[in-house]
Amino acid sequence: MFTVPLSTQDKTTERTAIIDGKRKQILPAEYHSDSLRGVDKVFCYRNYGFDVVDRVEAVGFKSAKNN
């Protein structure tokens, strides 16, 4: 079980790609806070949209839902 922050968009927005082992910015860098780890700047690779359910099922999860 895991959770991800969801945006209100239908599709996930890819902000960064990994190319030849290096980060390549597609959109300007964005950072989130993580209150569990006490960190203010967690690098954001993507903003998940409602398609996250389809994405996790596509990689093998048998059941996924958006609550």
SEKOLDO-599920 format. One record per residue (C-alpha): residue number from 0; residue in one letter; chain; y, z, x. Coordinates in steps of 0.05 Angstrom, whole numbers. Example, Ala and Ser with C-alpha at 12.3 -4.5 7.8 and 13.67 -1.06 7.14 Angstrom:
+-----+------+------+--------+--------+--------+
: pos : code : unit :      y :      z :      x :
+-----+------+------+--------+--------+--------+
:   0 :    A :    A :    -90 :    156 :    246 :
:   1 :    S :    A :    -21 :    143 :    273 :
+-----+------+------+--------+--------+--------+
This chain:
+-----+------+------+--------+--------+--------+
: pos : code : unit :      y :      z :      x :
+-----+------+------+--------+--------+--------+
:   0 :    M :    A :      0 :      0 :      0 :
:   1 :    F :    A :     70 :    -15 :     24 :
:   2 :    T :    A :    140 :    -25 :     -2 :
:   3 :    V :    A :    196 :    -71 :     17 :
:   4 :    P :    A :    269 :    -71 :     -6 :
:   5 :    L :    A :    279 :   -126 :    -57 :
:   6 :    S :    A :    341 :   -166 :    -68 :
:   7 :    T :    A :    355 :   -193 :   -138 :
:   8 :    Q :    A :    341 :   -264 :   -115 :
:   9 :    D :    A :    279 :   -303 :   -138 :
:  10 :    K :    A :    263 :   -328 :    -67 :
:  11 :    T :    A :    260 :   -292 :     -1 :
:  12 :    T :    A :    316 :   -309 :     48 :
:  13 :    E :    A :    294 :   -318 :    119 :
:  14 :    R :    A :    349 :   -291 :    165 :
:  15 :    T :    A :    314 :   -298 :    232 :
:  16 :    A :    A :    256 :   -339 :    261 :
:  17 :    I :    A :    212 :   -325 :    321 :
:  18 :    I :    A :    209 :   -387 :    363 :
:  19 :    D :    A :    173 :   -388 :    430 :
:  20 :    G :    A :    171 :   -312 :    427 :
:  21 :    K :    A :    246 :   -305 :    419 :
:  22 :    R :    A :    289 :   -287 :    359 :
:  23 :    K :    A :    331 :   -344 :    333 :
:  24 :    Q :    A :    385 :   -327 :    282 :
:  25 :    I :    A :    385 :   -370 :    220 :
:  26 :    L :    A :    438 :   -328 :    185 :
:  27 :    P :    A :    484 :   -274 :    212 :
:  28 :    A :    A :    449 :   -210 :    235 :
:  29 :    E :    A :    440 :   -157 :    182 :
:  30 :    Y :    A :    419 :    -84 :    192 :
:  31 :    H :    A :    391 :    -33 :    143 :
:  32 :    S :    A :    386 :     42 :    148 :
:  33 :    D :    A :    320 :     80 :    150 :
:  34 :    S :    A :    330 :    151 :    126 :
:  35 :    L :    A :    257 :    169 :    141 :
:  36 :    R :    A :    266 :    154 :    215 :
:  37 :    G :    A :    339 :    174 :    217 :
:  38 :    V :    A :    360 :    106 :    241 :
:  39 :    D :    A :    424 :     71 :    219 :
:  40 :    K :    A :    410 :      2 :    247 :
:  41 :    V :    A :    343 :    -30 :    232 :
:  42 :    F :    A :    345 :   -105 :    245 :
:  43 :    C :    A :    330 :   -146 :    182 :
:  44 :    Y :    A :    288 :   -208 :    191 :
:  45 :    R :    A :    289 :   -228 :    118 :
:  46 :    N :    A :    315 :   -207 :     50 :
:  47 :    Y :    A :    255 :   -205 :      3 :
:  48 :    G :    A :    262 :   -236 :    -66 :
:  49 :    F :    A :    216 :   -232 :   -125 :
:  50 :    D :    A :    170 :   -283 :    -92 :
:  51 :    V :    A :    144 :   -228 :    -46 :
:  52 :    V :    A :     85 :   -218 :    -94 :
:  53 :    D :    A :     63 :   -290 :    -84 :
:  54 :    R :    A :     74 :   -284 :     -9 :
:  55 :    V :    A :     28 :   -223 :      0 :
:  56 :    E :    A :    -25 :   -252 :    -46 :
:  57 :    A :    A :    -23 :   -317 :     -4 :
:  58 :    V :    A :    -43 :   -278 :     59 :
:  59 :    G :    A :   -102 :   -244 :     26 :
:  60 :    F :    A :    -80 :   -184 :    -16 :
:  61 :    K :    A :   -121 :   -184 :    -80 :
:  62 :    S :    A :    -70 :   -149 :   -123 :
:  63 :    A :    A :      5 :   -145 :   -117 :
:  64 :    K :    A :     59 :   -130 :   -166 :
:  65 :    N :    A :    134 :   -121 :   -171 :
:  66 :    N :    A :    155 :    -54 :   -201 :
+-----+------+------+--------+--------+--------+
